[in-house]
């Protein structure tokens, strides 16, 4: 017998989606917190409990929906959700087979019943008062197509803050900002649209772009949402940058890196971002060069992190060849990135130990 996808509401019972009421998508809620997940039940539980605590202090609690799209997890995700549903309503959709994060994000927005969808990674957390502040700010700025939320980065244990990456938007702005020009928005945010937990989108505008469209080779890029956000900006729009950190990012937990390995993960990062960007700007457009200049500026930290983890020199060689094939035309590549490959791994291991012992809170 063929498997079917499953959606549940408060009860947690498995229902045939052909018979179940998925919600009328008529803005029953102001905000849906959309969580795509796969095989991270413990982290997911921690996030949902974190969201519960935020809803408890939110004056607009009835305006908030929690939605989980399970990409066919093989752990105890369903059991965890059933337990949590006894405390508060969670809309839960479980796939019959794994189809990838891009399609799971699409399903999140499709099934959401909120006017706005806050896409949220299952391993991150919200800062205190995040939901209340987000709703109040969205209402204050009027009918925005979406917004980008600032974050604070933490170590894997979520105990110590770590330095933010080069060119992160809050290093450019120190207050909220409205964008009405696509190129200016991509110039300032760009590749950071790939960080799931910072993205809030107006569901109706997102769905206008998605429609019944087949995204073809953009599925399994892991960055399809960046393309959709870009398309949402092709017509008149307002996009909000929220400077107050609403997200606590858990670093050191890249599931793609764990599954694919360093080299394949980097190919996904650099090749697929380029594939997405070429749907919006050709190689001669200055925005293309600006976008990847930020990528180059972040490479020294990436290389240092890999080397401090003891990456072997064969993999380093292939990494260098990948970077060189894409960024050899950028002066900063030769000044900032190439020297990092020359420095021995041991130096970075020592620096990392000192940094985590003495230099972070």
Helices and strands as residue ranges (DSSP letters): E 6-8, E 15-16, E 29-37, H 41-56, G 61-63, E 64-70, H 77-85, E 91-94, H 101-111, E 114-119, E 125-126, H 130-140, E 146-154, G 169-171, E 177-179, H 182-188, G 190-194, G 196-198, E 199-202, H 203-210, G 216-218, H 224-232, E 239-250, H 255-260, H 262-277, H 286-308, H 313-327, H 331-332, I 333-337, H 338-342, H 345-354, I 355-359
